[in-house]
Amino acid sequence: MVITIPDLQKYNFAPDYQAIFDLAFRYARDELHKLSERMDNEDWFPESEYRAMHEQGILGATVAQEYGGPGLDVLAQCLICEALSYWNHSVAASYLASDNLCINNLTHNANALQKQQYFPQFCSGAAIGALGMTEPGAGSDALGSMTTVAHRDGDNFVLNGRKLFITNGPIADVLLVYAKTAPDLGNKGISAFLVERSFDGFHVAQKLDKMGWRGSPTGELVFDDCLVPAGNLLGEENAGAGIMMSGLDIERAIAAFYCLGMTQRALDLSIEYANTRKQFGQTIGNFQMVQAILADMYTDVETMRALTYQLGREVLHLMPGEGGRGEIHKRSAAAVLHAGRASMRVLDNAVQLHGGMGFMRESEVNRLYRSGKVMEIGAGTNQVRQMIIAGELLKTG
């Protein structure tokens, strides 16, 4: 079987990053890949296997050692996500949502008491995280169209509203949720809260049935007079927009790494198939048209890798509060725009090369193809990414 492991030293990454990647890669190969078929067929989330990843130090990657984490940086977290997505892209999707969208946001914005309360749970596998931002009427315009509200009532905030398309929503123990605490202030009146699934007034309305990412649960969440302790306010009241925007560039970076892992897997499967599938008395890899498809796939993967790895270096040095604007905002949008598009080209070519078998739902390239489309929609659609890039390019003064 063709299996490609990137040589990170070629990209001038320190040897420690290769060791981290290799550990996650081997673990995903041995423990997670075998879960893929059942996850897709039954839309089953392997909860015990996911929580057991703490034994490898994979969960809570960016959490400091004093709170039970390995204290890795965000680039290491991105590489872990790439390694996981090569072998089981659905587990990697849940990892991305919990470890980056939720936990990594807390590493930069939670106070000491919040870190002491929640980080050991995340690192031990006792808690799975999620990010509650998107709403039924607020997708690309997540801030301006937000209708979830919260008001102070004594020692609590009371949340009311709905969130939709929330990865890990049906199984999350702790959620980072955004709500308007001063609706008249627009985007300047949004706050962030840590919500536990056991809080009164919180409900999972439904688990959504998706064409891809099956086994990584996505749901609709309801906050019906949900009581959240005032101590679970993340950062300052009405300062949630800054928290949200500062995390989006890192979210786009890890999404690009995610695309890279699953797309490399599709290329490797296609090379293997071209070397073994016979037609007209020879393997199809001998035909120039098949060779042209593979060459295009390889070129897409390697250009994606170059831009993604460079972005990984750049977000590594991103200071708190720097995200959501300027050069890094433009470059993170460009990286994930290219990654999503290139990924779909590679996945489409993989299905085409596999022919009739690629169209069968049971094949691995079919699973990858169905999941790949979300990367042109999630973390801001391709069109939103284009708007960000153009907006930065056209700024004057």
N, C-alpha and C positions, 0 to 999 in steps of 0.2 A: 504494500500500500504506500502511495506517495504521501509523505507528511513533511510539510515545510515548517521549519522552526527558524524564525528570523535571527540573523547574527547581529545583535544590537551593537556590538563594538564597531561594525562597519559604519554605524551612524554616530559614532563617538559617544555612546552611552557608557557609563561606568560599569564594570563587571557585576556590581551588586544588582543592577537592573536585570541583567541576563539571568542571574540566579533566581530572582523573584519571578520573572516570567516563566522560567523552566519549572519551578515548583508548582505554580498554578496550572501550567500546561499539562504536566504529568498527572496531577491530581484530577483534572477535568477529563483527561483521557481514560484514567482507570476507574473513576467513580461516577462521572456525570454523563459521559457519552451514551452509556447503556440505558439511560433513562429517557432519551430523546423520543423514541418511537411511542412509548406509552404516554408521555406528556402531550404529544401531538394528537394521538388518537382519542384520548380521554379528556383532554384539557385538564390534566392532573398536575398539581403543584407538589413536588417532592419535599414536603416541609421538613421532615426529619433529616433528609440528606442535605438540604440547604443549611439548616441550623448547624449541622455537623461540620461545615466548612470552617468553623472557628478553630477546630483542632489543628488546622494548617496555618492559622494566623491570617486567613484571607478576609474575614469579616472585620469591619471597623479598621480598615487599612490605615487611614490617616489619623486615627485616634492616638493620642500620646500614651506612652507606656504607663504613666501614673494613673491612667484610667483603665488600664487593661488592654490597650491596643499595642500594635507593633511600632507605631510612630513613623510610618512611612509617609512619603510625600505624594502629591496628587499624580505625578508622572508614574510612580510605581502602581498606583491604583488604576490608572489608565491601561497599563501593560497587563495587569491582572485581568481586567475586563476583556482585553484582546485575546488573551490565552483562553479564558473561559468560553468566549463566543466562538472560538474555532471548533470546540467539541460539543458545546450545548448552548446554542444562542438564546434559548428561552430562559435557562438559569442565569445566563449573563445579563439578560434584560432585567430580571428581578434584582440582581446584584447591583446593576447600574442605578436603579431607582432607590434602593435602600442605602447602599454604601456611599454613593456620590450625591444624588439629589437631596437626600435627607441628611445623612450623617456628616458628610463633608461640609454642608452648609452650617451645621451645628459647631463644627470645629472652629469656625471663624466667628460665629455670632452668639453662641451660648455662653451664659455666665458660669462661674465656677460651680454653683449649686446644681444647675441643670446638667453640667457635664458629669458631676459626681452621681447624679441620679440615673442618667440614661446611658452614658457611654459603656459602663461595665455590662449592661444588659445587651447592647448591640454587639459588643466584642465576644461575649460568651455564646451568642446565638439565641439567647432568651428573648430578644426583641428583633423584629424585622421592621424596617422603616419604609415610608412612602412620602411623596410630595403631593399635596393637595392644592393645585393651582387652577387647572382648567375647569370650566363650568359649561353647562349645556348651551348657554348663549355667549360664552366668552372663550373662544379658542385662540385664534391669532391675536385678538385684542384682549389678552388676559387681564390687563390692568384696567383699561378704560371701561370694559363691559362687565367687570366683576360685580355680582349682586349679593354675594355672601357678606353678611354684616355681623358685627360684634359690638356689644356695649358693656360697660363696666357695671357690675351689680355687687357692691360690697367687696368681698374677697375673691370674686369670680368675674370672668367675662362670660357673656352669654352669646353663643354663636347660632346664627340661623342662615341656612342656604343649602346649596347643593354643589357637589363637585363631580365631574364626569371624565371618563377615560383615564382613571387614576391607576397607574401600574402599581401593583401590590396592594391596591385598596382593599380587596376582600380579605386579605390575610395579614395586613400590617398591624403591628402592636402599637406603634408610635408613628404619628403623622405630623409633618410640617405643613400647616394649613395657613393660607392667607385669607384675610377678611378685611372689609372696610370698617374702620372704627370711627372715621369722620367722613362720611360719604360726600359731604358738601365740599371737601377739599380735593376730591378726585383722586389722582394717583398719589397725592401727598397725604392721603388719609387712610393708608393701608397698613395693617399690622400683621405680624407673623406669630403663630401660636404652636405649641407642642400639644397635640391632642392624643390621648390614649384611647384605644378601642373600647375600654371599659367605662369611659366617661358617660354619665347620663345624658341622653339626647343625641348620641352618635349612633348611626345605623348604616349598614351596607344595604343600599336599596336593591342592587342587583349586580351579579357578575356578568360581564359582557362576553358575547360569543364572537371571537375574532377569526379571521381567515389565517392569520399567522400569529407568531408569538404565543402559540397555544401552550398552556402549562405555566405561563407567566401571567398570573391573574390580573385582570383589569376590571374596574368596577365603577359604579355610581355610588356616591356617598351622600348621606343626608345629615344635616345638623339642625335638629329641631329643639330649640332652647337648650343647646348643648352647653353644659357647665364646664368651664375650663378655669382652673385655679389661676389667679392673677400672676403667680410665680412662674407660670408656663408661657408668659409673654416672652417672645424671643426678641432681644434687643429693646429698643425704645418704642413706645406707642406711636403709631403713625409713621414709623420709619421702615415699614416692611418692603416698600418698593425698592429701596436701596439694597436690602438683603437679597431680594429676588433677582435684581439685575446683576448684582455682583457674582451670583452663582451661575448665570446662564452661559457665560463664555466657557467656564469649566465644564458645564453640562454638554456643550457642543463639542468640546475637545474629546471627552470620554465617549461620546456618541460616534465620533469619527474612528476612534480605536475599536469600538464595537463593530462597526462596518468592516474594518480591516480584517478582523479575525474570521468572521463568517464568510467573507468574500475569498480569503485565502483558502478556506476549506473547500469552497465551490470549485476553485481552480484546481486544487489537488485532486478532487474527485474526478474532474474532467480529464486531467492528464492520465490518471489511472484507467479511466474508461477508454480513452483513445488508444492506450497501449494494450488493451485486452479484448475489446470488442472487434470482431472480425466481420467483414463484408467483402464480397467479391474475392475471397481467398486470401485476404491480408487484413492486418489490423487497420482500423480507420485512421490511426495516426499517420499512416503513410500517405494519405490524401492531402493535397496542398490546401484544399478549402478548409479541412479540419485544422491543419496547421495554422492557417490564417486566423481562425477563430481563437485558438489557444494563444497566439501571439498578441492579439488584441486584448484578451483577458489578462495576460501577464502585464502588459503595458498599463492597463487601468489599475491593477493592484499596486504596481510599483510607484506610479505617480501618486496614488492615494497614500501609500506608505511614506513617501518623502515629505509631503505636506503635513500629514498627520503627526509624524515624529517631530518635525520642526515646531509645530504648534504645541506639542507636549513640552518642549523646552521652554516655550514662551509663557505658558500658563503656570509653569513651575515657579516663575519669578513674579507672578502677578500679586501685587500687594492688595490687602483688604481695601475695598472701596474703589479699586481701579477698574473693575469690570463694568460692562454695560455701555461702554462708549470708547471712542478713539480707535487706535490701531488694532488692539487685541480684539475688540468687538467686531471689526471688519474681518480680521484674519480667521477668527473662530467660525464666523458665518461662512467664509469662503471654504474653509476646510471641510465642514460638514455638508455644505452644498455639493462640493465635488465628491465627497465620500458617498453621499446618498445616490447621486447620479451614476457614478462609476460602479458602485455596488450593484445597482439594478441592471446595468449593461452586462456586467460579468455574470450575474445570476441568470439573466435572460439567455446569454450565450451558453451557459452550462446546461440549461434545460434543452436548448436547441441541439447541442452536441449529443445529449443523451437520447434524443429522438422520442419515440413513443414511451420509453421507460421514464424519461424526464417528465412526461405529462401525468404519470401515475402518482397518486397522492402518497403512496407508500415509500417513494424514493427520497433519499436525503436531499438531493438537489431541489426536489419539489418543495420540501419543507423550508429550505433556505429561501427559495424564490418567493413563497407566500409571505414569509416574514420580512423580506428585504424591503418591501414597499413602504413599511412604516417609517423607514429612515429618510424618506422624502417628505414625511408629514410630521412626525414627532420632533420635539425640540425646536419648533418653529418650522413651518412648511418651506419648501424650496423658494416660494415666492417671498416669504418673509425674509429669508436669508438674502435674497437678491436686493430687497428694499434696504436692509441693513448695510450691505456692501456699497450700494449706490449712494445711500445717504452720506456715508463717510467719505466716499470719493468726491462728492459734489460740494462738500463743505468749503466755504471760503472764509478766510480771516480767522 
